Amino acid sequence: MLQSQWDGSAMRVQLDGVADRDAAEQLRDREILIARDQMPAVRPGEYYREDLQGFAVRNLEGVLLGTLQHFLEAPAGALMVVSGEKERWLPASAPFLKRVDLERREIEMDWPADF
């Protein structure tokens, strides 16, 4: 990768060997994978989504809602797919996402257990 810039909704990159718009158009909607050892280290309070898979998801009352399976991108933002007694798709952002505890492998959500 020669350059990159986050525009708030997408990462725009200039790739080695992709010299013009026609070549770039051939890559539209493709997934670009980056080796984990090539990714920047996270700062305190940050994490990569893949590192949260398998975390227990609890609500503010401590009720286990399930285990985080993966994330989905939706028009209104990322959703966490949580499997427990039933599958839930929970918003992965404030004000619902309250806390991520990396040591305890838990995510705390402001979400009712009966929803």
Stockholm file with secondary structure:
# STOCKHOLM 1.0

chainA/1-115         MLQSQWDGSAMRVQLDGVADRDAAEQLRDREILIARDQMPAVRPGEYYREDLQGFAVRNLEGVLLGTLQHFLEAPAGALMVVSGEKERWLPASAPFLKRVDLERREIEMDWPADF
#=GR chainA/1-115 SS CCEEEECSSSEEEECTTCCSHHHHHTTTTCCCCCCGGGSCCCCTTCCCGGGGTTCEEEETTCCEEEEEEEEEEETTEEEEEEESSSEEEEECSTTTEEEEETTTTEEEECCCTTC
#=GC SS_cons         CCEEEECSSSEEEECTTCCSHHHHHTTTTCCCCCCGGGSCCCCTTCCCGGGGTTCEEEETTCCEEEEEEEEEEETTEEEEEEESSSEEEEECSTTTEEEEETTTTEEEECCCTTC
//
